[in-house]
């Protein structure tokens, strides 16, 4: 299993969550799950999307970049994203 972890800075939590709830899943249909974490001060979000394979996470990157651009319009900050292999799951 693989994951894309994205950091979304800024205190626009409500607006970003609304955007994420309403995005098209085009290019993201293969996603196996998503977690959105918010810090206590509501100044930063982390998203973790899960994928069956490295190829699927990489092939979804164009769709993810489209979402990142919309998020960046809201927050005024770039979205930082990295891919990881899931080494442990319980």
C-alpha positions in Angstrom: 0.0 0.0 0.0 1.2 3.5 -0.7 0.2 7.0 0.6 0.3 10.6 -0.5 0.8 12.9 2.4 0.0 16.5 1.8 0.6 19.5 4.1 -1.9 22.4 3.7 -0.9 25.4 5.8 -3.2 28.3 6.6 -6.2 28.9 8.8 -8.8 28.2 6.1 -9.8 24.8 7.5 -13.6 25.1 6.9 -13.2 26.3 3.3 -10.6 23.6 2.5 -12.8 20.9 4.0 -15.8 22.1 1.9 -13.7 22.0 -1.2 -12.4 18.5 -0.4 -15.9 17.2 0.2 -17.2 18.5 -3.1 -14.3 17.6 -5.5 -14.8 15.4 -8.5 -13.3 12.0 -8.0 -12.1 11.9 -11.6 -8.6 10.5 -11.6 -9.0 9.6 -7.9 -11.3 6.6 -8.3 -8.6 4.1 -7.3 -8.1 5.8 -3.9 -8.6 3.3 -1.1 -9.1 5.9 1.6 -8.4 9.4 2.8 -7.7 10.9 6.2 -7.7 14.7 6.9 -6.0 15.8 10.1 -6.3 19.3 11.6 -4.1 20.7 14.3 -5.5 22.0 17.5 -5.2 25.7 16.5 -6.8 24.9 13.1 -3.9 26.4 11.3 -2.7 23.4 9.4 -4.2 20.3 7.6 -2.6 17.1 6.6 -4.2 14.8 4.1 -3.3 11.2 3.8 -4.6 9.3 0.7 -4.1 5.6 0.4 -3.5 3.6 -2.7 -3.0 -0.1 -3.6 0.2 0.4 -5.6 2.9 2.9 -6.4 1.7 3.1 -10.0 -1.8 4.1 -8.8 -0.6 6.8 -6.5 1.6 8.2 -9.2 -1.1 8.0 -11.9 -3.4 10.0 -9.7 -0.9 12.9 -9.4 -2.4 15.0 -12.2 -5.8 14.9 -10.6 -4.3 15.7 -7.2 -2.4 18.7 -8.6 -5.7 20.1 -9.9 -7.1 19.8 -6.3 -3.9 21.4 -4.9 -4.3 24.4 -7.2 -7.8 24.9 -5.9 -6.6 24.6 -2.3 -3.8 27.1 -3.0 -6.4 29.6 -4.3 -8.1 29.4 -0.9 -5.1 29.4 1.4 -2.6 31.5 -0.6 0.0 28.8 0.3 1.5 26.0 -1.8 0.6 22.4 -0.9 3.6 20.2 -0.1 3.1 16.6 -1.0 5.2 13.4 -0.7 4.6 9.8 -1.5 5.4 7.0 1.0 5.2 3.2 1.1 3.0 2.1 4.0 5.3 0.0 6.1 2.9 -0.9 8.9 -0.8 -1.1 9.3 -2.8 -2.7 12.1 
